Amino acid sequence: MIAVKKLHDVGPKEGDARYKREFDNLRELDHPNIVRMLGYCYHREPRMEWHQGQWVSVTHIHRFLCFEYMSGSSLEEKVTGMNLIRCN
């Protein structure tokens, strides 16, 4: 089993840079307390959409990162029971 994170589409230039930056950062992580990134998926979907009174061709880009799946509770459940220092 794997866990998948979908990155929101923020436009081709910003999205590509953000996707590459996150991919590069996660690829270099190697720690027993951090899940491993297993791979990625990058899919372009051409569509016709109605925009300002006419049909235009647009490309939606779907970006996903795939991680090893950790069974058990969520991170939120783990940290809500802990005494955390809050910074205001």
Backbone as a chain_set.jsonl record, in Angstrom:
{"seq": "MIAVKKLHDVGPKEGDARYKREFDNLRELDHPNIVRMLGYCYHREPRMEWHQGQWVSVTHIHRFLCFEYMSGSSLEEKVTGMNLIRCN", "coords": {"N": [[0.84, -1.179, 0.0], [0.346, 2.281, -0.618], [0.723, 5.801, 0.112], [-0.701, 8.716, -1.219], [-0.012, 11.975, -2.277], [-1.606, 14.709, -3.566], [-0.678, 17.471, -5.411], [-1.819, 20.759, -5.526], [-3.073, 22.404, -8.428], [-1.457, 25.154, -9.53], [-0.871, 26.571, -11.722], [1.234, 26.281, -14.639], [3.992, 27.199, -14.553], [4.555, 28.061, -11.836], [3.633, 25.782, -10.503], [5.224, 23.69, -11.569], [7.777, 24.424, -10.635], [7.38, 24.385, -7.844], [6.661, 21.685, -7.498], [9.004, 20.352, -8.382], [10.839, 21.342, -6.501], [9.763, 20.342, -4.07], [9.849, 17.591, -4.639], [12.653, 17.205, -4.991], [13.597, 17.889, -2.397], [12.32, 15.931, -0.777], [13.308, 13.598, -1.884], [15.929, 13.515, -1.028], [15.782, 13.063, 1.682], [16.531, 10.94, 4.398], [15.699, 9.283, 6.937], [14.83, 7.46, 9.872], [12.399, 8.21, 11.07], [10.854, 9.428, 9.188], [8.649, 9.045, 6.501], [9.341, 7.281, 3.485], [9.7, 8.591, 0.194], [8.324, 7.119, -2.585], [7.865, 7.436, -5.287], [6.591, 9.276, -8.148], [4.032, 10.977, -10.03], [3.084, 12.535, -12.985], [0.816, 14.103, -14.856], [-0.611, 15.252, -17.834], [-3.581, 16.791, -18.863], [-5.398, 17.499, -21.546], [-8.032, 19.771, -22.271], [-11.155, 21.196, -23.348], [-12.484, 24.295, -22.503], [-15.003, 26.621, -21.498], [-14.47, 29.988, -21.747], [-14.698, 33.341, -21.124], [-16.76, 33.706, -23.02], [-16.069, 32.038, -25.141], [-14.843, 28.906, -26.505], [-11.893, 27.459, -25.3], [-8.701, 25.902, -25.547], [-7.236, 24.171, -22.942], [-4.731, 22.999, -20.674], [-4.746, 20.856, -18.069], [-2.733, 20.131, -15.336], [-1.792, 17.391, -13.491], [-0.288, 16.563, -10.526], [1.392, 14.255, -8.524], [2.717, 12.823, -5.543], [4.143, 9.875, -4.292], [4.181, 7.913, -1.392], [5.569, 5.687, 1.118], [3.26, 3.738, 2.945], [2.115, 4.289, 6.193], [0.823, 2.409, 8.685], [-1.737, 2.589, 11.225], [-2.577, 5.242, 13.505], [-3.266, 8.713, 12.641], [-0.888, 11.415, 12.13], [-1.825, 13.711, 13.351], [-3.422, 12.638, 15.415], [-1.423, 11.535, 16.956], [0.101, 13.757, 17.868], [-1.716, 15.426, 19.202], [-2.159, 14.478, 21.758], [0.171, 15.036, 23.027], [2.297, 17.173, 25.01], [2.828, 20.113, 23.721], [4.91, 22.853, 22.857], [3.705, 26.019, 22.327], [4.024, 28.613, 19.987], [3.492, 32.002, 19.846]], "CA": [[0.0, 0.0, 0.0], [1.068, 3.556, -0.68], [-0.022, 7.032, 0.388], [-0.513, 9.623, -2.347], [-0.257, 13.394, -2.032], [-1.854, 15.447, -4.801], [-0.326, 18.884, -5.311], [-2.834, 21.577, -6.183], [-2.656, 23.053, -9.668], [-1.32, 26.604, -9.359], [-0.337, 27.093, -12.977], [2.357, 25.463, -15.082], [5.327, 27.648, -14.13], [4.678, 27.978, -10.385], [3.416, 24.398, -10.11], [6.401, 22.891, -11.917], [8.878, 24.779, -9.732], [7.036, 23.88, -6.518], [6.704, 20.227, -7.587], [10.414, 19.943, -8.451], [11.466, 21.666, -5.214], [9.3, 19.382, -3.069], [10.383, 16.295, -5.033], [14.088, 17.177, -4.681], [13.764, 17.87, -0.943], [11.895, 14.644, -0.233], [14.176, 12.543, -2.411], [17.184, 13.508, -0.283], [15.564, 12.719, 3.083], [16.775, 9.557, 4.788], [15.627, 9.266, 8.391], [13.889, 6.413, 10.265], [11.114, 8.765, 11.506], [10.199, 10.088, 8.059], [8.273, 8.074, 5.476], [10.107, 7.398, 2.237], [8.994, 8.862, -1.052], [8.544, 5.986, -3.472], [7.821, 7.831, -6.693], [5.786, 10.433, -8.498], [3.239, 10.887, -11.253], [2.88, 13.858, -13.579], [-0.088, 13.798, -15.959], [-1.226, 16.413, -18.504], [-4.922, 16.486, -19.363], [-5.922, 18.569, -22.407], [-9.491, 19.905, -22.232], [-11.769, 22.405, -23.881], [-13.283, 24.953, -21.482], [-15.661, 27.861, -21.88], [-13.813, 31.093, -21.06], [-15.018, 34.655, -21.677], [-17.64, 33.625, -24.176], [-15.602, 31.175, -26.228], [-14.174, 27.672, -26.11], [-10.441, 27.536, -25.405], [-7.986, 24.683, -25.202], [-6.409, 24.324, -21.743], [-4.111, 21.77, -20.2], [-4.69, 20.709, -16.614], [-1.597, 19.297, -14.951], [-2.001, 16.68, -12.238], [1.012, 16.184, -9.949], [1.225, 13.418, -7.344], [3.893, 12.221, -4.925], [3.76, 8.611, -3.673], [4.978, 7.627, -0.203], [5.253, 4.446, 1.791], [2.096, 3.891, 3.811], [2.335, 3.957, 7.593], [-0.455, 2.024, 9.286], [-1.959, 3.139, 12.557], [-3.309, 6.506, 13.559], [-2.698, 9.831, 11.89], [0.059, 12.259, 12.856], [-2.621, 14.601, 14.192], [-3.795, 11.897, 16.614], [-0.218, 11.325, 17.758], [0.601, 14.976, 18.503], [-2.703, 16.117, 20.027], [-2.034, 13.993, 23.115], [1.463, 15.433, 23.562], [2.441, 18.544, 25.5], [3.613, 20.845, 22.735], [5.174, 24.264, 23.127], [3.071, 26.853, 21.306], [4.651, 29.916, 19.741], [2.492, 32.995, 19.405]], "C": [[0.885, 1.242, 0.0], [0.141, 4.689, -0.255], [0.308, 8.002, -0.733], [-0.873, 11.041, -1.931], [-0.442, 14.069, -3.381], [-1.499, 16.901, -4.553], [-1.344, 19.685, -6.105], [-2.248, 22.281, -7.394], [-2.639, 24.557, -9.458], [-0.774, 27.254, -10.621], [0.933, 26.353, -13.349], [3.715, 25.909, -14.559], [5.513, 27.512, -12.625], [4.57, 26.533, -9.918], [4.612, 23.519, -10.403], [7.555, 23.165, -10.965], [8.618, 24.232, -8.334], [7.144, 22.356, -6.462], [8.153, 19.731, -7.584], [11.117, 20.199, -7.123], [11.05, 20.654, -4.144], [9.844, 17.987, -3.369], [11.864, 16.184, -4.652], [14.335, 17.11, -3.181], [13.419, 16.509, -0.355], [12.789, 13.503, -0.686], [15.451, 12.409, -1.578], [17.017, 13.113, 1.181], [15.826, 11.236, 3.321], [16.86, 9.514, 6.309], [14.583, 8.228, 8.8], [12.517, 6.93, 10.698], [10.356, 9.483, 10.398], [9.889, 9.033, 6.993], [9.062, 8.34, 4.199], [9.189, 7.759, 1.077], [9.354, 7.736, -2.011], [8.563, 6.377, -4.941], [6.91, 9.024, -6.897], [4.988, 10.14, -9.764], [2.942, 12.303, -11.699], [2.053, 13.615, -14.834], [-0.686, 15.093, -16.519], [-2.555, 15.978, -19.106], [-5.43, 17.649, -20.21], [-7.456, 18.573, -22.365], [-9.905, 21.176, -22.951], [-12.649, 22.976, -22.783], [-13.842, 26.263, -22.021], [-15.046, 28.993, -21.068], [-14.096, 32.388, -21.799], [-15.755, 34.563, -23.012], [-17.141, 32.786, -25.344], [-14.931, 29.925, -25.655], [-12.67, 27.84, -26.32], [-9.842, 26.197, -24.986], [-7.08, 24.964, -24.003], [-5.816, 22.965, -21.385], [-4.065, 21.808, -18.682], [-3.557, 19.744, -16.296], [-1.876, 18.702, -13.584], [-0.643, 16.185, -11.756], [0.765, 15.421, -8.655], [2.593, 12.957, -6.849], [3.412, 10.982, -4.173], [4.738, 8.267, -2.554], [4.652, 6.237, 0.321], [4.105, 4.721, 2.747], [2.448, 3.454, 5.22], [0.975, 3.631, 8.209], [-0.558, 2.6, 10.69], [-2.693, 4.45, 12.467], [-2.592, 7.588, 12.761], [-1.695, 10.594, 12.753], [-0.688, 13.201, 13.798], [-3.012, 13.908, 15.496], [-2.598, 11.689, 17.533], [0.18, 12.585, 18.52], [-0.427, 15.677, 19.384], [-2.642, 15.668, 21.479], [-0.732, 14.4, 23.774], [1.417, 16.851, 24.09], [3.378, 19.278, 24.554], [3.791, 22.285, 23.174], [4.569, 25.076, 21.993], [3.795, 28.172, 21.202], [3.592, 30.871, 19.233], [3.161, 34.131, 18.692]], "O": [[1.994, 1.252, 0.533], [-1.081, 4.541, -0.266], [1.461, 8.104, -1.152], [-1.909, 11.274, -1.309], [0.44, 14.016, -4.238], [-1.969, 17.499, -3.585], [-1.688, 19.322, -7.23], [-1.09, 22.7, -7.393], [-3.683, 25.168, -9.233], [-0.269, 28.375, -10.575], [1.637, 25.85, -12.473], [4.518, 25.067, -14.157], [6.496, 26.927, -12.17], [5.32, 26.101, -9.043], [4.983, 22.684, -9.577], [8.238, 22.236, -10.534], [9.52, 23.679, -7.704], [7.659, 21.803, -5.49], [8.486, 18.793, -6.86], [11.903, 19.369, -6.666], [11.894, 20.164, -3.394], [10.257, 17.275, -2.453], [12.281, 15.189, -4.06], [15.195, 16.352, -2.734], [14.158, 15.993, 0.484], [13.001, 12.545, 0.058], [15.991, 11.312, -1.441], [18.01, 12.851, 1.86], [15.395, 10.386, 2.543], [17.929, 9.683, 6.895], [13.547, 8.118, 8.144], [11.555, 6.163, 10.696], [9.315, 10.088, 10.656], [10.749, 8.232, 6.629], [9.399, 9.481, 3.883], [8.053, 7.292, 0.993], [10.528, 7.434, -2.224], [9.211, 5.716, -5.752], [6.512, 9.695, -5.945], [5.252, 9.167, -10.471], [2.592, 13.164, -10.891], [2.534, 12.989, -15.778], [-1.201, 15.923, -15.77], [-2.648, 14.945, -19.768], [-5.846, 18.674, -19.669], [-8.093, 17.521, -22.417], [-9.113, 22.1, -23.135], [-13.46, 22.261, -22.194], [-13.243, 26.918, -22.875], [-15.091, 28.968, -19.838], [-13.766, 32.515, -22.978], [-15.421, 35.24, -23.984], [-17.729, 32.82, -26.425], [-14.515, 29.89, -24.497], [-12.226, 28.301, -27.371], [-10.412, 25.467, -24.176], [-6.259, 25.879, -24.039], [-6.35, 21.92, -21.757], [-3.429, 22.677, -18.086], [-3.436, 18.681, -16.905], [-2.164, 19.426, -12.631], [0.064, 15.48, -12.476], [0.019, 15.881, -7.789], [3.509, 12.731, -7.64], [2.389, 11.03, -3.491], [5.954, 8.319, -2.734], [3.601, 5.675, 0.014], [3.995, 5.818, 3.294], [3.013, 2.379, 5.422], [0.085, 4.48, 8.247], [0.437, 3.045, 11.264], [-3.355, 4.738, 11.469], [-1.475, 7.402, 12.279], [-1.667, 10.427, 13.972], [-0.235, 13.457, 14.914], [-2.944, 14.515, 16.565], [-2.747, 11.67, 18.755], [0.558, 12.505, 19.689], [-0.039, 16.463, 20.248], [-3.045, 16.426, 22.362], [-0.538, 14.14, 24.961], [0.583, 17.648, 23.66], [4.591, 19.074, 24.593], [2.902, 22.863, 23.8], [4.884, 24.846, 20.826], [4.141, 28.781, 22.214], [2.876, 30.561, 18.282], [2.489, 35.062, 18.248]]}, "num_chains": 1, "name": "protein.A"}
